[in-house]
Amino acid sequence: MSDSDKLAIAAHLHVLLRRKTGRVTDTEWMAANADYAQEIVRFARQRATEDNAPDLAEWADRLEHALHASPPAAQRRPLLDAAAHAVRARPEPTPEVPRYVGGIR
């Protein structure tokens, strides 16, 4: 399933949750982060049974299906680890190249 489809489902579920429960969610994060999306699915299903709102359960099912239909992300790493790796992988500047052209004014 494409990212735009997941984002559209997340946006629809966001609107339903906002109207029916007052809960504000992050649609972009919901479409990108499977753990966050799974927690929103759990919350939506819980509120669907408590508040007798079948549309919440329907859209929670759609989001869960979208999550499982997506190919698994390539090796996931925490953002800090990925940033540290990128900094370490950066080549050091060669000492013979002047850092400033014409000096500092």
The first five atom37 places (N, CA, C, CB, O) and aatype in JSON, in Angstrom:
{
  "aatype": [12, 15, 3, 15, 3, 11, 10, 0, 9, 0, 0, 8, 10, 8, 19, 10, 10, 1, 1, 11, 16, 7, 1, 19, 16, 3, 16, 6, 17, 12, 0, 0, 2, 0, 3, 18, 0, 5, 6, 9, 19, 1, 13, 0, 1, 5, 1, 0, 16, 6, 3, 2, 0, 14, 3, 10, 0, 6, 17, 0, 3, 1, 10, 6, 8, 0, 10, 8, 0, 15, 14, 14, 0, 0, 5, 1, 1, 14, 10, 10, 3, 0, 0, 0, 8, 0, 19, 1, 0, 1, 14, 6, 14, 16, 14, 6, 19, 14, 1, 18, 19, 7, 7, 9, 1],
  "atom_mask": [
    [1, 1, 1, 1, 1],
    [1, 1, 1, 1, 1],
    [1, 1, 1, 1, 1],
    [1, 1, 1, 1, 1],
    [1, 1, 1, 1, 1],
    [1, 1, 1, 1, 1],
    [1, 1, 1, 1, 1],
    [1, 1, 1, 1, 1],
    [1, 1, 1, 1, 1],
    [1, 1, 1, 1, 1],
    [1, 1, 1, 1, 1],
    [1, 1, 1, 1, 1],
    [1, 1, 1, 1, 1],
    [1, 1, 1, 1, 1],
    [1, 1, 1, 1, 1],
    [1, 1, 1, 1, 1],
    [1, 1, 1, 1, 1],
    [1, 1, 1, 1, 1],
    [1, 1, 1, 1, 1],
    [1, 1, 1, 1, 1],
    [1, 1, 1, 1, 1],
    [1, 1, 1, 0, 1],
    [1, 1, 1, 1, 1],
    [1, 1, 1, 1, 1],
    [1, 1, 1, 1, 1],
    [1, 1, 1, 1, 1],
    [1, 1, 1, 1, 1],
    [1, 1, 1, 1, 1],
    [1, 1, 1, 1, 1],
    [1, 1, 1, 1, 1],
    [1, 1, 1, 1, 1],
    [1, 1, 1, 1, 1],
    [1, 1, 1, 1, 1],
    [1, 1, 1, 1, 1],
    [1, 1, 1, 1, 1],
    [1, 1, 1, 1, 1],
    [1, 1, 1, 1, 1],
    [1, 1, 1, 1, 1],
    [1, 1, 1, 1, 1],
    [1, 1, 1, 1, 1],
    [1, 1, 1, 1, 1],
    [1, 1, 1, 1, 1],
    [1, 1, 1, 1, 1],
    [1, 1, 1, 1, 1],
    [1, 1, 1, 1, 1],
    [1, 1, 1, 1, 1],
    [1, 1, 1, 1, 1],
    [1, 1, 1, 1, 1],
    [1, 1, 1, 1, 1],
    [1, 1, 1, 1, 1],
    [1, 1, 1, 1, 1],
    [1, 1, 1, 1, 1],
    [1, 1, 1, 1, 1],
    [1, 1, 1, 1, 1],
    [1, 1, 1, 1, 1],
    [1, 1, 1, 1, 1],
    [1, 1, 1, 1, 1],
    [1, 1, 1, 1, 1],
    [1, 1, 1, 1, 1],
    [1, 1, 1, 1, 1],
    [1, 1, 1, 1, 1],
    [1, 1, 1, 1, 1],
    [1, 1, 1, 1, 1],
    [1, 1, 1, 1, 1],
    [1, 1, 1, 1, 1],
    [1, 1, 1, 1, 1],
    [1, 1, 1, 1, 1],
    [1, 1, 1, 1, 1],
    [1, 1, 1, 1, 1],
    [1, 1, 1, 1, 1],
    [1, 1, 1, 1, 1],
    [1, 1, 1, 1, 1],
    [1, 1, 1, 1, 1],
    [1, 1, 1, 1, 1],
    [1, 1, 1, 1, 1],
    [1, 1, 1, 1, 1],
    [1, 1, 1, 1, 1],
    [1, 1, 1, 1, 1],
    [1, 1, 1, 1, 1],
    [1, 1, 1, 1, 1],
    [1, 1, 1, 1, 1],
    [1, 1, 1, 1, 1],
    [1, 1, 1, 1, 1],
    [1, 1, 1, 1, 1],
    [1, 1, 1, 1, 1],
    [1, 1, 1, 1, 1],
    [1, 1, 1, 1, 1],
    [1, 1, 1, 1, 1],
    [1, 1, 1, 1, 1],
    [1, 1, 1, 1, 1],
    [1, 1, 1, 1, 1],
    [1, 1, 1, 1, 1],
    [1, 1, 1, 1, 1],
    [1, 1, 1, 1, 1],
    [1, 1, 1, 1, 1],
    [1, 1, 1, 1, 1],
    [1, 1, 1, 1, 1],
    [1, 1, 1, 1, 1],
    [1, 1, 1, 1, 1],
    [1, 1, 1, 1, 1],
    [1, 1, 1, 1, 1],
    [1, 1, 1, 0, 1],
    [1, 1, 1, 0, 1],
    [1, 1, 1, 1, 1],
    [1, 1, 1, 1, 1]
  ],
  "atom_positions": [
    [[0.85, -1.17, 0.0], [0.0, 0.0, 0.0], [0.89, 1.23, 0.0], [-0.97, 0.0, 1.22], [1.91, 1.26, 0.69]],
    [[0.51, 2.24, -0.77], [1.35, 3.42, -0.89], [1.29, 4.28, 0.38], [0.92, 4.25, -2.11], [0.37, 4.17, 1.19]],
    [[2.3, 5.12, 0.51], [2.36, 6.0, 1.67], [1.19, 6.98, 1.69], [3.67, 6.76, 1.69], [0.69, 7.33, 2.75]],
    [[0.77, 7.43, 0.5], [-0.36, 8.37, 0.46], [-1.66, 7.7, 0.9], [-0.52, 8.95, -0.96], [-2.51, 8.35, 1.52]],
    [[-1.81, 6.41, 0.6], [-3.01, 5.69, 1.05], [-3.0, 5.55, 2.57], [-3.08, 4.29, 0.38], [-4.02, 5.74, 3.23]],
    [[-1.84, 5.21, 3.13], [-1.75, 5.1, 4.59], [-2.02, 6.44, 5.25], [-0.36, 4.58, 5.01], [-2.68, 6.52, 6.29]],
    [[-1.5, 7.51, 4.65], [-1.72, 8.84, 5.21], [-3.19, 9.23, 5.14], [-0.87, 9.88, 4.46], [-3.71, 9.86, 6.06]],
    [[-3.88, 8.86, 4.05], [-5.3, 9.17, 3.92], [-6.13, 8.42, 4.97], [-5.8, 8.81, 2.5], [-7.05, 8.99, 5.56]],
    [[-5.79, 7.16, 5.2], [-6.5, 6.38, 6.23], [-6.23, 6.98, 7.6], [-6.07, 4.89, 6.19], [-7.15, 7.12, 8.41]],
    [[-4.97, 7.32, 7.87], [-4.61, 7.92, 9.16], [-5.34, 9.25, 9.37], [-3.09, 8.13, 9.25], [-5.79, 9.54, 10.47]],
    [[-5.46, 10.04, 8.32], [-6.15, 11.33, 8.42], [-7.64, 11.13, 8.72], [-5.98, 12.14, 7.14], [-8.21, 11.85, 9.53]],
    [[-8.25, 10.15, 8.06], [-9.67, 9.89, 8.31], [-9.89, 9.42, 9.75], [-10.2, 8.84, 7.31], [-10.82, 9.85, 10.43]],
    [[-9.02, 8.53, 10.21], [-9.13, 8.04, 11.58], [-8.87, 9.18, 12.58], [-8.14, 6.88, 11.83], [-9.51, 9.24, 13.63]],
    [[-7.95, 10.07, 12.25], [-7.68, 11.24, 13.09], [-8.94, 12.09, 13.26], [-6.54, 12.1, 12.49], [-9.28, 12.5, 14.37]],
    [[-9.63, 12.34, 12.16], [-10.84, 13.17, 12.22], [-11.92, 12.48, 13.05], [-11.38, 13.45, 10.79], [-12.58, 13.12, 13.87]],
    [[-12.09, 11.18, 12.85], [-13.09, 10.45, 13.64], [-12.77, 10.48, 15.13], [-13.19, 9.0, 13.16], [-13.64, 10.71, 15.97]],
    [[-11.5, 10.24, 15.46], [-11.11, 10.25, 16.88], [-11.29, 11.64, 17.48], [-9.65, 9.81, 17.03], [-11.7, 11.77, 18.63]],
    [[-10.99, 12.66, 16.72], [-11.15, 14.03, 17.21], [-12.61, 14.35, 17.47], [-10.56, 15.04, 16.21], [-12.95, 14.94, 18.5]],
    [[-13.48, 13.96, 16.56], [-14.91, 14.25, 16.7], [-15.58, 13.44, 17.81], [-15.62, 13.99, 15.4], [-16.39, 13.96, 18.57]],
    [[-15.23, 12.16, 17.88], [-15.95, 11.27, 18.79], [-15.34, 11.18, 20.18], [-16.0, 9.9, 18.2], [-16.06, 10.93, 21.15]],
    [[-14.02, 11.4, 20.29], [-13.37, 11.23, 21.6], [-12.62, 12.46, 22.08], [-12.43, 10.07, 21.55], [-12.25, 12.54, 23.25]],
    [[-12.4, 13.41, 21.18], [-11.6, 14.58, 21.54], [-10.1, 14.32, 21.48], [0.0, 0.0, 0.0], [-9.3, 15.2, 21.82]],
    [[-9.72, 13.14, 21.06], [-8.3, 12.75, 21.0], [-7.65, 13.35, 19.76], [-8.15, 11.22, 20.99], [-8.19, 13.24, 18.66]],
    [[-6.5, 13.99, 19.94], [-5.75, 14.55, 18.83], [-4.58, 13.61, 18.54], [-5.25, 16.0, 19.15], [-3.85, 13.22, 19.45]],
    [[-4.4, 13.27, 17.28], [-3.33, 12.37, 16.89], [-2.44, 13.04, 15.84], [-3.9, 11.04, 16.34], [-2.8, 14.08, 15.29]],
    [[-1.31, 12.44, 15.58], [-0.38, 12.93, 14.56], [-0.51, 12.01, 13.34], [1.1, 12.96, 15.1], [-0.04, 10.88, 13.37]],
    [[-1.14, 12.5, 12.29], [-1.43, 11.65, 11.14], [-0.16, 11.21, 10.42], [-2.34, 12.37, 10.18], [-0.06, 10.05, 10.01]],
    [[0.8, 12.09, 10.25], [2.03, 11.72, 9.55], [2.81, 10.66, 10.33], [2.9, 12.95, 9.31], [3.34, 9.72, 9.74]],
    [[2.88, 10.82, 11.63], [3.58, 9.85, 12.46], [2.84, 8.52, 12.47], [3.75, 10.39, 13.9], [3.45, 7.45, 12.5]],
    [[1.51, 8.6, 12.45], [0.7, 7.38, 12.43], [0.97, 6.59, 11.14], [-0.8, 7.73, 12.55], [1.01, 5.36, 11.17]],
    [[1.14, 7.28, 10.03], [1.39, 6.61, 8.76], [2.82, 6.1, 8.67], [1.11, 7.56, 7.6], [3.1, 5.17, 7.91]],
    [[3.74, 6.7, 9.42], [5.15, 6.32, 9.31], [5.63, 5.36, 10.38], [5.99, 7.55, 9.35], [6.53, 4.56, 10.13]],
    [[5.04, 5.41, 11.57], [5.53, 4.62, 12.7], [4.52, 3.54, 13.06], [5.81, 5.52, 13.93], [3.41, 3.83, 13.5]],
    [[4.91, 2.28, 12.85], [3.99, 1.16, 13.07], [3.6, 1.02, 14.54], [4.62, -0.14, 12.58], [2.46, 0.66, 14.84]],
    [[4.51, 1.3, 15.46], [4.19, 1.17, 16.89], [3.13, 2.19, 17.31], [5.46, 1.35, 17.74], [2.18, 1.85, 18.02]],
    [[3.3, 3.43, 16.86], [2.33, 4.47, 17.18], [0.97, 4.13, 16.55], [2.83, 5.86, 16.69], [-0.07, 4.27, 17.19]],
    [[1.0, 3.69, 15.29], [-0.24, 3.35, 14.6], [-0.96, 2.2, 15.29], [0.04, 2.99, 13.13], [-2.18, 2.21, 15.41]],
    [[-0.21, 1.21, 15.75], [-0.83, 0.08, 16.44], [-1.49, 0.52, 17.75], [0.22, -1.01, 16.73], [-2.55, 0.01, 18.11]],
    [[-0.87, 1.45, 18.45], [-1.47, 1.97, 19.68], [-2.74, 2.76, 19.38], [-0.47, 2.85, 20.45], [-3.71, 2.67, 20.13]],
    [[-2.74, 3.53, 18.3], [-3.94, 4.26, 17.9], [-5.05, 3.28, 17.5], [-3.63, 5.23, 16.72], [-6.22, 3.51, 17.82]],
    [[-4.69, 2.21, 16.83], [-5.67, 1.17, 16.47], [-6.29, 0.58, 17.74], [-5.01, 0.06, 15.61], [-7.5, 0.41, 17.82]],
    [[-5.45, 0.27, 18.71], [-5.94, -0.29, 19.97], [-6.9, 0.69, 20.66], [-4.75, -0.64, 20.92], [-7.96, 0.3, 21.13]],
    [[-6.5, 1.96, 20.72], [-7.34, 2.97, 21.36], [-8.66, 3.15, 20.62], [-6.59, 4.32, 21.43], [-9.72, 3.24, 21.25]],
    [[-8.6, 3.18, 19.29], [-9.83, 3.37, 18.5], [-10.79, 2.2, 18.69], [-9.48, 3.52, 17.01], [-12.0, 2.4, 18.8]],
    [[-10.26, 0.99, 18.74], [-11.13, -0.17, 18.95], [-11.74, -0.16, 20.36], [-10.34, -1.47, 18.74], [-12.91, -0.5, 20.53]],
    [[-10.96, 0.24, 21.33], [-11.47, 0.32, 22.7], [-12.61, 1.33, 22.78], [-10.35, 0.71, 23.68], [-13.65, 1.05, 23.36]],
    [[-12.41, 2.5, 22.2], [-13.44, 3.53, 22.23], [-14.64, 3.16, 21.35], [-12.87, 4.87, 21.77], [-15.76, 3.57, 21.64]],
    [[-14.41, 2.39, 20.31], [-15.52, 1.94, 19.45], [-16.47, 1.05, 20.23], [-14.98, 1.2, 18.22], [-17.69, 1.16, 20.08]],
    [[-15.93, 0.18, 21.08], [-16.81, -0.68, 21.87], [-17.44, 0.09, 23.02], [-16.03, -1.89, 22.41], [-18.61, -0.13, 23.33]],
    [[-16.69, 0.98, 23.66], [-17.23, 1.75, 24.79], [-18.32, 2.72, 24.35], [-16.11, 2.52, 25.48], [-19.33, 2.87, 25.03]],
    [[-18.1, 3.38, 23.2], [-19.01, 4.43, 22.73], [-19.99, 3.95, 21.67], [-18.21, 5.59, 22.2], [-20.76, 4.75, 21.13]],
    [[-19.97, 2.65, 21.35], [-20.82, 2.09, 20.31], [-20.66, 2.88, 19.0], [-22.29, 2.09, 20.76], [-21.62, 3.41, 18.45]],
    [[-19.41, 2.94, 18.53], [-19.08, 3.67, 17.3], [-18.41, 2.72, 16.31], [-18.15, 4.89, 17.61], [-17.18, 2.61, 16.29]],
    [[-19.21, 2.02, 15.5], [-18.63, 1.02, 14.59], [-17.71, 1.62, 13.53], [-19.73, 0.27, 13.91], [-16.82, 0.93, 13.03]],
    [[-17.91, 2.9, 13.18], [-17.04, 3.51, 12.18], [-15.6, 3.64, 12.69], [-17.57, 4.89, 11.79], [-14.66, 3.55, 11.9]],
    [[-15.43, 3.84, 14.0], [-14.07, 3.87, 14.56], [-13.39, 2.52, 14.38], [-14.12, 4.25, 16.06], [-12.23, 2.45, 13.99]],
    [[-14.12, 1.45, 14.67], [-13.54, 0.11, 14.52], [-13.24, -0.19, 13.05], [-14.5, -0.95, 15.08], [-12.23, -0.81, 12.75]],
    [[-14.1, 0.25, 12.16], [-13.89, 0.02, 10.73], [-12.6, 0.69, 10.24], [-15.08, 0.54, 9.92], [-11.81, 0.07, 9.53]],
    [[-12.39, 1.96, 10.62], [-11.2, 2.68, 10.18], [-9.95, 2.2, 10.91], [-11.38, 4.17, 10.39], [-8.85, 2.27, 10.37]],
    [[-10.11, 1.71, 12.13], [-8.97, 1.11, 12.83], [-8.54, -0.16, 12.09], [-9.32, 0.79, 14.31], [-7.35, -0.43, 11.95]],
    [[-9.51, -0.94, 11.62], [-9.2, -2.14, 10.85], [-8.49, -1.78, 9.54], [-10.48, -2.93, 10.56], [-7.55, -2.46, 9.12]],
    [[-8.96, -0.72, 8.9], [-8.32, -0.29, 7.65], [-6.87, 0.12, 7.89], [-9.11, 0.88, 7.03], [-5.98, -0.22, 7.1]],
    [[-6.63, 0.85, 8.97], [-5.26, 1.27, 9.27], [-4.39, 0.06, 9.57], [-5.24, 2.25, 10.46], [-3.25, -0.02, 9.1]],
    [[-4.91, -0.87, 10.34], [-4.13, -2.06, 10.66], [-3.83, -2.87, 9.39], [-4.88, -2.93, 11.69], [-2.73, -3.39, 9.23]],
    [[-4.81, -2.98, 8.52], [-4.59, -3.68, 7.26], [-3.52, -2.97, 6.43], [-5.91, -3.78, 6.46], [-2.68, -3.62, 5.81]],
    [[-3.56, -1.64, 6.41], [-2.56, -0.87, 5.66], [-1.16, -1.09, 6.23], [-2.9, 0.63, 5.69], [-0.18, -1.15, 5.48]],
    [[-1.07, -1.22, 7.54], [0.24, -1.45, 8.15], [0.8, -2.81, 7.75], [0.14, -1.36, 9.66], [1.99, -2.93, 7.49]],
    [[-0.06, -3.82, 7.71], [0.4, -5.16, 7.38], [0.59, -5.35, 5.88], [-0.57, -6.2, 7.92], [1.33, -6.23, 5.45]],
    [[-0.07, -4.53, 5.07], [0.06, -4.64, 3.62], [1.35, -3.99, 3.13], [-1.13, -4.0, 2.93], [1.81, -4.28, 2.03]],
    [[1.93, -3.11, 3.95], [3.16, -2.43, 3.56], [4.34, -3.38, 3.7], [3.37, -1.16, 4.4], [4.36, -4.21, 4.61]],
    [[5.32, -3.25, 2.82], [6.51, -4.07, 3.0], [7.24, -3.63, 4.26], [7.45, -3.97, 1.76], [7.24, -2.45, 4.6]],
    [[7.85, -4.57, 4.96], [8.55, -4.18, 6.19], [9.68, -3.21, 5.88], [9.1, -5.41, 6.92], [10.36, -3.31, 4.86]],
    [[9.85, -2.28, 6.78], [10.91, -1.28, 6.59], [12.26, -1.96, 6.62], [10.83, -0.17, 7.67], [12.45, -2.97, 7.3]],
    [[13.18, -1.4, 5.88], [14.54, -1.92, 5.93], [15.03, -1.79, 7.36], [15.5, -1.16, 4.92], [14.42, -1.09, 8.17]],
    [[16.08, -2.43, 7.66], [16.59, -2.51, 9.02], [16.36, -1.19, 9.77], [18.08, -2.86, 9.0], [16.95, -0.16, 9.44]],
    [[15.5, -1.26, 10.79], [15.17, -0.07, 11.55], [16.2, 0.16, 12.64], [13.77, -0.18, 12.16], [16.64, -0.76, 13.32]],
    [[16.58, 1.44, 12.78], [17.49, 1.83, 13.85], [16.94, 3.1, 14.47], [18.95, 2.04, 13.31], [16.3, 3.9, 13.79]],
    [[17.18, 3.3, 15.74], [16.78, 4.56, 16.34], [17.45, 5.73, 15.62], [17.12, 4.58, 17.84], [18.56, 5.6, 15.11]],
    [[16.77, 6.85, 15.59], [17.25, 8.01, 14.85], [18.62, 8.46, 15.34], [16.27, 9.16, 14.97], [19.48, 8.83, 14.54]],
    [[18.84, 8.43, 16.65], [20.15, 8.84, 17.17], [21.26, 7.94, 16.67], [20.13, 8.84, 18.69], [22.35, 8.42, 16.36]],
    [[21.02, 6.64, 16.6], [22.03, 5.72, 16.09], [22.32, 6.0, 14.62], [21.57, 4.26, 16.27], [23.48, 5.99, 14.2]],
    [[21.28, 6.24, 13.84], [21.47, 6.52, 12.42], [22.25, 7.82, 12.22], [20.12, 6.59, 11.7], [23.11, 7.9, 11.35]],
    [[21.95, 8.84, 13.02], [22.66, 10.11, 12.91], [24.12, 9.95, 13.32], [21.98, 11.19, 13.78], [25.01, 10.51, 12.67]],
    [[24.38, 9.21, 14.38], [25.76, 8.99, 14.82], [26.54, 8.24, 13.76], [25.79, 8.22, 16.15], [27.72, 8.53, 13.52]],
    [[25.9, 7.28, 13.11], [26.56, 6.53, 12.05], [26.88, 7.45, 10.88], [25.69, 5.35, 11.57], [27.96, 7.34, 10.29]],
    [[25.98, 8.35, 10.54], [26.21, 9.27, 9.43], [27.37, 10.21, 9.73], [24.94, 10.07, 9.13], [28.15, 10.53, 8.84]],
    [[27.48, 10.65, 10.98], [28.58, 11.54, 11.36], [29.91, 10.8, 11.29], [28.35, 12.12, 12.78], [30.9, 11.34, 10.82]],
    [[29.92, 9.55, 11.77], [31.16, 8.77, 11.73], [31.56, 8.44, 10.3], [31.0, 7.48, 12.54], [32.75, 8.33, 10.01]],
    [[30.61, 8.28, 9.41], [30.89, 7.89, 8.04], [31.38, 9.06, 7.19], [29.67, 7.28, 7.41], [31.88, 8.86, 6.09]],
    [[31.23, 10.28, 7.69], [31.64, 11.45, 6.95], [33.16, 11.5, 6.87], [31.08, 12.74, 7.59], [33.83, 11.35, 7.89]],
    [[33.72, 11.7, 5.68], [35.19, 11.75, 5.58], [35.72, 13.04, 6.2], [35.63, 11.65, 4.12], [35.09, 14.09, 6.15]],
    [[36.89, 12.93, 6.78], [37.56, 14.1, 7.37], [38.11, 14.96, 6.24], [38.7, 13.67, 8.36], [38.57, 14.43, 5.23]],
    [[38.08, 16.29, 6.38], [38.65, 17.15, 5.34], [40.18, 16.95, 5.29], [38.3, 18.65, 5.59], [40.83, 16.72, 6.32]],
    [[40.7, 17.04, 4.11], [42.15, 16.89, 3.98], [42.83, 18.15, 4.48], [42.55, 16.59, 2.51], [42.34, 19.25, 4.23]],
    [[43.96, 18.01, 5.19], [44.6, 19.19, 5.79], [45.18, 20.16, 4.78], [45.69, 18.74, 6.72], [45.33, 21.34, 5.1]],
    [[45.54, 19.71, 3.55], [46.16, 20.62, 2.59], [45.16, 21.55, 1.92], [46.89, 19.82, 1.53], [45.57, 22.51, 1.26]],
    [[43.86, 21.31, 2.06], [42.85, 22.17, 1.47], [42.53, 23.28, 2.47], [41.56, 21.36, 1.08], [42.14, 23.0, 3.6]],
    [[42.69, 24.54, 2.06], [42.38, 25.63, 3.01], [40.9, 25.65, 3.32], [42.81, 27.0, 2.44], [40.05, 25.43, 2.46]],
    [[40.6, 25.91, 4.57], [39.22, 25.88, 5.02], [38.48, 27.15, 4.59], [39.15, 25.72, 6.54], [37.31, 27.09, 4.23]],
    [[39.14, 28.28, 4.64], [38.52, 29.56, 4.26], [39.26, 30.13, 3.06], [38.53, 30.57, 5.46], [40.49, 30.07, 2.98]],
    [[38.51, 30.67, 2.15], [39.11, 31.31, 0.99], [39.26, 32.78, 1.3], [38.26, 31.07, -0.29], [38.27, 33.47, 1.55]],
    [[40.48, 33.27, 1.29], [40.73, 34.69, 1.53], [40.71, 35.07, 2.99], [0.0, 0.0, 0.0], [40.81, 36.26, 3.3]],
    [[40.59, 34.13, 3.89], [40.63, 34.43, 5.32], [39.3, 34.91, 5.86], [0.0, 0.0, 0.0], [38.33, 35.1, 5.12]],
    [[39.27, 35.11, 7.16], [38.06, 35.57, 7.83], [38.15, 37.09, 7.97], [37.89, 34.88, 9.22], [39.2, 37.62, 8.33]],
    [[37.08, 37.76, 7.71], [37.09, 39.23, 7.82], [36.56, 39.67, 9.14], [36.28, 39.86, 6.71], [36.49, 40.87, 9.41]]
  ]
}
